Amino acid sequence: MHLGSAFSIIMKLGDLFQKWSEFVRAVDPDLITGYNIQNFDFPYLINRALTLKVKEFPYLGRISGIQSVIKEAMIQSKQMGRRENKIINIEGRVQFDLLQILLRDYKLRSYTLNAVSFHFLQEQKEDVQHSIITDLQNGTDQTRRRLAVYCLKDAILPLRLLGQQIKVISQLLRKAKEQDLVLPTQRVDPGDEYEGATVIEPNKGYYNMPIATLDFSSLYPSIMMAHNLCYTTLLTQNTIQKEGLTPDQFIKTPSGNLFIKSTMRKGLLPEILEHLLGARKQAKSDLKKETDPFKKQVLDGRQLALKISANSVYGFTGAQVGKLPCLEISQSVTAFGRMMIEQTKCYVEETYTIANGYKHDAKVIYGDTDSVMCKFGVESVEDAMKLGQEAAEFISEKFVKPIKLEFEKVYFPYLLINKKRYAGLYWTNPVKYDKMDCKGIETVRRDNSPLVANLINMCLQMILIDRDPDGATEYAKQTISDLLCNRIDISQLVITKELSKTDDEYVGKQAHVELANRIKKRDPGSAPQLGDRVPYVIIAASKKTPAFMKSEDPIYVLENNIPIDTSYYLDNQLSKPLLRIFEPILGEKKAESVLLKGDHTRTKTFVTSKVGGLSAFTKKRETCVGCRAVLDREGAVCNYCKSRESQIYQKEISHLNVLEEKFSRLWTQCQRCQGSLHEDVLCTSRDCPIFYMRKKVQKDLEDHGKLIARFGDPEW
């Protein structure tokens, strides 16, 4: 308990609910935040108060006499899929559910509070299974303390994760009010579409030379400011004729739309963008001068928020289901962007040539939305940076201000796999690279198992940082061998997918949906709900069994020793990502024969399951620990191995000691995470690889203990 904290001792649950509702009304908060408060906390509290007959509890808003009630709602969008949501009215108070914000703005492998906190804060809480909460409450002072810490962390972590949201509509309203304008209500036919950004066809390959990258600074906001694109500047032919406008007073965009020039009337959107980008420039300037680490983080967050807000103005005009869509603006912006990318490519390839006095003919090997990758032919990062800077300044002069092309970075070496798929070492100074940068590669995709991300990441490090493609090939082959021989930890094989529709709405059978249905039958209380991400592994089954029938809960697999379908992981998870990386290096045909065929794929290990199939109708017979021969009597070894029994026993004891030491290390690691080395570990966080390792070693210890017991009391 912190110094100055106030607390109350309340003996009855109904009185606790009454006091809490009185506390909310007394504190009178403007904003209530938490994690999943919209779909769990508030609905649970309101329903529980109803059961306890606490009549005044649901009056949580600022308007007296209006009761907070729960309403069911179905929310659907392309970005978030379909979700069942609950809506609770609390008049006068903003409900800020952090889970909903994260679901909308971030693509994560898991959205549990533990996983999210570790991703953003590198912090976790002890994850207490709901089934033991009652036991902790009814236990000792120490167990109740652990429950209290768990609840406090549930409240504190969302506060630490809380961020800022800036809305375009509020800025438009403010600017419109200054000019005595009213925003109209407008709808667009959902069928209306416009052409997106240009992607220059990539010259795929492994480039062991510096590749300079030229980026347009805030491309879409700059286009809107440069050409005065706004709702208030959009023209029609009738308006031009009616007002008697001359061709020098308006522009025609590459998409054929007409806008008046800023010399005649400045638009609201360009004014908003000038303010946002000006504030961002100031924040970046202050960031360079600031020395205090905390203030630097604040300023960096501010400039990033301003950047996101400026970029969202374009998206606001193109959102067909938004507040004020205007396809004339959004299609004009992308049309200007496409034209500028093509012009930049031409300027680079026509200017930087041997004929113009340069050592090599420059080539644009790839371009996407607001950047182009240029191969100037030079061998050093320093030379590539000089040419990149020169090209950026030269080409910027060709465009209307404030459009500016900037030299930002050099990739060396550079692996160009396909459109929106590449990796390379990222250099901003010629002395040392900054990081390994990956785009569109399985190191960041969340619908694959962690094994894919870890393997691809390690291979890329060996190819790009160590410059050792042969070593990367051998590492990939060894990992495939470990997978087929069941030497990969199960935490690396867990796949997670979102339950975004009801069972009937899926066109075909889905692995995660079928598993969710099976869990619902086993334990309805822990079954995944619509919108949850379902973790599963693919287990071995007969050849004709479809993949959706082979999904299983990882803990259930561990507890029942169910074998993993390692071939599925090789064929459906690893093969394509590996080939994408190695084909530019080894060649299309050779990559497949080297990685997916050969001696390393011929040895496989099979595990005997304790459930399913014929296991219920079979009787297991003990085998000799030494030679694996079937025994016709109780004991550990056969007559042939009897003379070596002490040696075999010592070997198994040694292996038991190794398992005990491993379990002890994992147990201590979990104790440190929960904040105490003197209490049992209760955590059941399925987002933590240590949890799976601990469960696996615990199971191995139990099985090996039974094997040791077969020796009985030693007689030698």
Helices and strands as residue ranges (DSSP letters): H 13-27, E 31-34, I 37-41, H 42-51, E 70-77, E 81-88, E 94-97, H 98-105, H 113-121, G 130-132, H 133-137, H 141-161, H 168-178, E 199-200, E 205-207, E 211-216, H 219-226, G 231-233, E 234-235, H 237-243, G 247-249, E 250-252, E 258-260, H 268-289, H 293-318, H 327-351, G 354-356, E 363-368, E 371-375, H 381-396, E 405-418, E 421-427, E 435-439, H 450-460, I 461-465, H 469-484, G 490-492, E 495-498, G 503-505, H 511-522, G 524-526, E 533-538, G 547-549, E 551-552, H 554-559, H 566-568, I 569-574, H 575-586, H 588-596, G 599-601, G 615-617, G 642-644, H 645-674, H 689-709
